[in-house]
Amino acid sequence: MAKIGSIDLGEFPLLLAPMEDVSDPPFRALCKENGADVVYTEFISSEGLIRNAAKSTMKLDIYEQERPVGIQIFGANLDSMLQSVDIVEQTNPDIIDINFGCPVKKVVCKGAGAGILKDIDKMEMLTREMVKRTKLPVTVKTRLGWDEKSIKIVEVAERIQDAGAKAITIHGRTRAQMYKGFADWAPILDVKNNPRMNIPVFGNGDVNSPEKAVEMRDKYGLDGAMIGRASIGNPWFFNHVKHYFKTAEHLPYPMINERIEMARRHLEMSIKWKGEKLGVLETRRHYSNYFKGIPDFKKHRTKMVTCDYSAQLFDLFDELKVRFKNKELAY
């Protein structure tokens, strides 16, 4: 039974990963409806928060139906990180998560995200001080190491735990790998098998099928799986994994009309939350997966990702609903 502090997550919880311009409140709410046990916000810059930057503060929005929800922050300056903890607390999340894993250059070059993997002492210090600052449970997301020559994740995880973190999520790649190649879960297993570890150890990276989730649970013995790219345009993924856990059988994927309605709801919620322009723009990345597997769909998909106005998209959804009425296709 996995727990983050006093939050009971059940057996092998599925967590929605923090993804920039993806894990916003509308998408998190849809994933929660469809089986996600914990959801995390997009990562938020501590420097942006303390300067009241509009983009950063907007990311603090959470819906009640998302809970338990974690707000993830990143940074490398202690004072800024502590001030950001104070700001985050005011929005009353269930968890504060520290991003020690983002591999993007603009984050890493400031010593934040995966950049801090070069300074494990600082990583431990930031965690310890942030834990002291708040009564909320603090969790950490990180990678195996900076590169394959500097993987010290067993030591890192132990020190993060000793600093007071209530759980750790480990992406099975190094920073040098970015998102290329395959995730290596063996070092995460080493963390889990460390007899000194007593907090949940969650795995992340390449959990892109129910079978992979089963492997992470049964072969690697981890405490839960964090799902990232497999959920984009596919909020049903969490329930499909859970069904497979129970039955060893795959659920049929939704019929076309259900996919259209999910895409419509997603767009409506996004526009309501972030306005017409961004709402249209930031849902585009989901459409390929929402409508994956539909024959001769390329021209419709092209139209979806080039429409600048929601009215055009809603008209297209109506047109498709009539055209594909009652058709069921493999995902």
Residue pairs with C-beta under 8 A, 6 or more apart in sequence:
1 8
1 9
1 10
1 11
2 9
2 10
2 11
2 12
2 13
2 167
2 200
2 223
2 224
3 9
3 200
4 38
4 68
4 95
4 137
4 139
4 166
4 167
4 200
5 95
5 136
5 137
5 166
6 137
7 68
7 94
7 95
7 137
9 37
9 38
9 68
9 200
9 224
10 37
12 217
12 223
12 224
12 225
12 245
13 37
13 38
13 223
13 224
14 35
14 36
14 37
14 213
14 224
14 225
14 226
14 227
14 238
14 241
14 242
15 36
15 37
15 38
15 39
15 40
15 169
15 202
15 224
15 225
15 226
15 227
16 23
16 28
16 31
16 32
16 36
16 38
16 39
16 40
16 226
16 227
16 231
16 238
17 23
17 40
17 204
17 226
17 227
17 228
17 231
18 40
18 41
18 42
18 43
18 70
18 72
18 97
18 99
18 141
19 42
19 228
19 229
19 232
20 42
20 43
21 42
21 282
21 285
22 42
22 232
22 285
23 39
23 40
23 41
23 42
24 41
24 42
24 59
24 270
24 273
24 274
24 282
25 61
25 62
25 63
25 66
25 269
25 273
26 266
26 269
26 270
26 272
26 273
27 235
27 266
27 286
28 36
28 39
28 41
28 63
28 66
28 69
29 63
29 65
29 66
29 269
30 235
30 262
30 265
30 266
30 269
31 39
31 231
31 235
31 238
32 39
32 65
32 66
33 65
33 235
34 235
34 236
34 237
34 238
34 239
35 236
35 237
35 238
35 239
35 240
35 241
35 242
36 227
36 231
36 235
36 238
37 68
37 224
37 238
38 68
38 69
38 70
38 95
39 66
39 68
39 69
39 70
40 69
40 70
40 71
40 72
40 95
40 97
40 141
41 59
41 60
41 62
41 69
41 70
41 71
41 72
42 59
42 72
43 72
43 73
43 74
43 99
43 102
43 113
44 56
44 59
44 60
44 71
44 72
44 73
44 74
44 84
44 88
45 53
45 56
45 73
45 74
45 75
46 73
46 74
46 75
46 77
46 80
46 81
46 83
46 84
47 75
47 77
47 80
48 55
48 56
48 57
49 56
49 57
49 60
49 73
49 83
49 84
49 87
49 88
50 80
50 83
50 84
50 87
58 274
59 71
60 71
60 87
60 88
60 91
61 91
61 273
62 69
62 71
62 91
62 93
67 94
68 94
68 95
69 93
69 94
69 95
70 93
70 94
70 95
70 96
70 97
70 139
71 88
71 91
71 93
71 95
71 96
71 97
72 96
72 97
72 98
72 99
72 141
73 81
73 84
73 85
73 88
73 96
73 97
73 98
73 99
74 98
74 99
74 100
74 102
74 107
74 112
74 113
75 81
75 84
75 112
76 110
76 111
76 112
76 115
76 116
76 122
76 126
78 125
78 126
78 129
81 98
81 126
81 129
81 130
82 129
82 130
82 133
85 96
85 130
85 133
85 134
86 133
88 96
89 96
89 134
89 136
93 136
94 136
94 137
95 136
95 137
95 138
95 139
95 166
96 130
96 134
96 136
96 137
96 138
96 139
97 138
97 139
97 140
97 141
98 126
98 127
98 130
98 138
98 139
98 140
98 141
98 165
99 112
99 113
99 141
100 113
100 114
100 116
100 117
100 123
100 140
100 141
100 142
100 143
101 113
101 114
101 141
101 142
101 143
101 171
101 175
102 108
102 112
102 113
102 114
103 113
103 114
103 143
103 175
103 177
103 178
103 179
104 113
107 113
107 114
107 115
108 114
108 115
108 175
109 115
111 118
111 119
111 122
114 142
114 143
114 146
114 175
115 175
116 122
116 123
116 126
117 123
117 142
117 143
117 145
117 146
117 150
117 156
117 175
118 146
118 150
120 152
120 155
120 156
120 159
123 142
123 156
123 159
123 160
124 159
124 160
124 162
124 163
125 163
127 138
127 140
127 160
127 163
127 164
127 165
128 163
128 164
130 138
131 138
131 163
131 164
131 165
132 164
137 166
137 167
138 164
138 165
138 166
139 165
139 166
139 167
139 168
139 169
140 160
140 165
140 167
140 168
140 169
141 168
141 169
141 170
141 171
141 204
141 226
142 153
142 156
142 160
142 168
142 169
142 170
142 171
143 170
143 171
143 173
143 174
143 175
144 151
144 153
144 170
144 171
144 172
144 173
144 174
144 184
144 187
144 188
145 151
145 152
145 153
145 156
145 174
145 175
146 174
146 175
146 176
147 174
147 175
147 176
148 174
148 176
150 174
151 174
151 187
153 170
153 187
153 188
153 190
153 191
154 187
154 190
154 191
154 194
157 168
157 170
157 191
157 194
157 197
157 201
158 194
158 196
158 197
160 168
161 168
161 196
161 197
161 198
161 199
165 199
166 199
166 200
167 199
167 200
167 201
167 202
167 223
168 191
168 199
168 200
168 201
168 202
169 202
169 203
169 204
169 226
170 187
170 188
170 191
170 201
170 202
170 203
170 204
171 183
171 204
171 205
172 183
172 184
172 185
172 187
172 188
172 203
172 204
172 205
172 206
173 179
173 180
173 181
173 183
173 184
173 205
182 206
183 204
183 205
183 206
185 203
185 205
185 216
185 220
185 222
188 201
188 203
188 220
188 222
189 220
189 221
189 222
191 197
191 201
192 201
192 220
192 221
192 222
192 223
193 221
200 223
200 224
201 222
201 223
202 222
202 223
202 224
202 225
202 226
203 216
203 220
203 222
203 224
203 225
203 226
204 225
204 226
204 228
205 228
206 212
207 213
207 216
207 225
207 226
207 227
207 228
207 230
208 229
208 230
209 230
210 240
210 241
210 243
210 244
210 245
210 250
211 244
213 225
213 241
213 244
213 245
214 244
214 245
216 222
216 225
217 225
217 245
225 241
227 237
227 238
227 241
230 237
231 237
231 238
232 285
232 286
232 289
233 285
233 286
233 287
233 288
233 289
233 290
233 292
234 289
234 290
235 262
236 251
236 253
236 254
236 262
239 251
240 250
240 251
240 253
243 249
243 250
243 251
244 250
244 251
252 328
253 293
253 329
253 330
253 331
254 262
255 326
255 327
255 328
256 291
256 294
256 320
256 321
256 324
256 325
256 327
256 328
256 329
257 321
257 324
257 325
257 326
259 290
259 291
260 317
260 320
260 321
260 324
262 290
263 283
263 286
263 287
263 290
263 291
263 317
264 314
264 317
266 283
266 286
267 279
267 280
267 283
267 310
267 313
267 314
270 278
270 279
270 280
270 282
270 283
271 279
271 280
271 310
272 279
273 279
274 282
276 309
276 310
279 310
280 307
280 308
280 309
280 310
280 313
284 304
284 305
287 301
287 304
287 305
288 301
288 305
291 297
291 300
291 301
291 304
292 331
293 329
293 330
293 331
294 324
294 329
295 329
300 316
300 320
303 312
303 316
304 313
304 316
307 313
307 316
